[in-house]
Each structure stands twice: as structure tokens, then as C-alpha cells.
């Protein structure tokens, strides 16, 4: 099944796009692992995750591991669908296809 291209400004911000890309490849990831992979501060990651959580794209789960409280992040079904549609829209833009859904056609 192919995903219908749809540009998503919530996901498009570079750090949020990277968060979604990382989470799309796994079932879930620990906050600290995502922070390390993106090479951002905890506060920067936290702000971007909050936007994705508010949009319903990411869920957070708290769990204790090695006696320490950990936060795990995962894409929701809606988040995975939105991310894949956004990637499809970016591919369409790069390929020079017509403007993806949600985008006005560019005029020369």
C-alpha cells in the first residue's frame, strides 16, 4: 500500500523530522538515546517531543530501568502515517511532481 503524499508542517521542522525518522525505524526508543542520536540538549528535544505529543504523533511512556526513571518515545499510528505521508510529499517535491496535498502549486 502506497502512502498518499501530504506535507505536514508539524513534522517538517528539522529536529522533529529527525525524531520521526528515528522512531519510524524502531518500536520505541529511550529519550536519552534519541537525544544522543540527534546531538541536542534535553530541553531542545523535550520541546520538540511536546509538539509531536500535542499533535498526537508521539507517545511517551515512563518506566524504571536500573532503579532510574526512564522515558521511552514511540510514534503513534497517526504519527507513523503522518511521517510516511510527509516523506512521500518530500519525495514528490524533489521529483518535481505536482504539489502534494496541502501545498499550493508553485508558479514560476
Secondary structure, 3 states (H helix, E strand, C coil): CCCCCECCHHHHCHHHHHHHHHHHCCCCEEHHHHHHHHCCCHHHHHHHHHHHHHCCCEEEEEEEECCEEEEEEEECHHHHHHHHHHHHHHHHHHHCCCCCECCCCCCC
